[in-house]
Amino acid sequence: MNRLFMLAPLPAVRRRTRLAKMVPVLQSLGIRVFFHGWERDKGEAAEWQSDGLDERVILRGGGYASARARLMYPLWMAAVFFRVLGLGRKADLFCLGWETAFPALLASYITGARIIFDDADRFSLVMKLPGGLNHIVQALEKWTSRKVLLHIVPSLSRYEWNGANMVVLRNTPSTADYAKAGAVRPDRGTEPFTLYANGWVGETRGAPVFLALMQRVEASRLPVKMVVAGRVDSKAGRELIAHPYVSYRGELGQVDALKIYREVDLALTYYDPAVPINRLAESNKWGDCVFFGVPFVVNDEVETANPFISSGAAFSLPYHDVDALFVLVARLAKAPDEVAAHGKALDLFREEYGPFDRRFGDLMSAALGA
């Protein structure tokens, strides 16, 4: 059996949906996966451990959205460099993020390792770095991209170049997860109009907007409710999930998160445009919506959502305009035909947003000869 060493600044594979979808595909190709990660909060690795998967922690501490976490990235890069040196000659590596792929690539000049670089969130767009340092990082991102075996990206819109080894892998459900979640929407009878927010529901991912929306809903006695699933790590988020019109399901596995699409009418996908990468978001939720025929609302500063908006598959509003969002929700709650028409328009994206496992499996077979 071939071996692949997966390295990511996360405590476990299951902590990131994208990685959790990849491992079964790799295993189906006869590849044994070994994971090496960063446990940011104590106990995370054990909490998110996958049965039957070799997962090891090579760095601990720092948390997530904190100054300490940012300061620990150089330590993560050093940990990756020395771990790759210890993996032996000619290893195959799968690296999540430039902060992982770059030190692994440096070590590969000693070990001869082959590197697949999954660039789910471009580092220079996520991290707030001083201008001069940011330019250096961008140059190193481009160098890393050109030197690795394969550079996987969710979209080419985030890059100023398009190398021969760059491939697009959209964020969509896998065939098995879609089947387990159920493709047919049940008859919901007299259930109120239901909104869905999932993934990371944080301060820059719409939590303050959604909270203000539900407060207006409650004050107006509008028959609307919201389901929230995922990581909530902000004051507004905690107030949101405590709201009487909101049902919080916790942090769920992929299948359970997908099942909720059968219960809802409209998804909310908001990205604060003050964060540069948010204007170029490639949401997992858009692919989910394509599969389940659930239209979504996105703030109109997100440039990458324009194809959905122009095709009538999504609604768009300014990020901070809570009043406009309330008016839209109030209208759609009384207009099921309009909601259905936008859901039908998502069919236009079926070919582009194909099953994740098929596309990823083809990429890995070609790259690794699996």
Secondary structure, 3 states (H helix, E strand, C coil): CEEEEEEECCCCHHHCHHHHHHHHHHHHCCEEEEEEEEECCCCHHHHCCCCCCEEEEEEECCCCCCHHHHHCHHHHHHHHHHHHHCCCCCCEEEEECHHHHHHHHHHHHHHCCEEEEECCCCHHHHCCCCHHHHHHHHHHHHHHHHHCCEEEECCHHHCCCCCCCEEECCCCCCHHHHHHHCCCCCCCCCCCEEEEEEEECCCCCCHHHHHHHHHHHHHHCCCEEEEEEEECCCHHHHHHHCCCCEEECCCCCHHHHHHHHHHCCEEEECCCCCCHHHHHCCCHHHHHHHHHCCCEEEECCCHHHHHHHHCCCEEEECCCCHHHHHHHHHHHCCCHHHHHHHHHHHHHHCCCCCCHHHHHHHHHHHHHCC
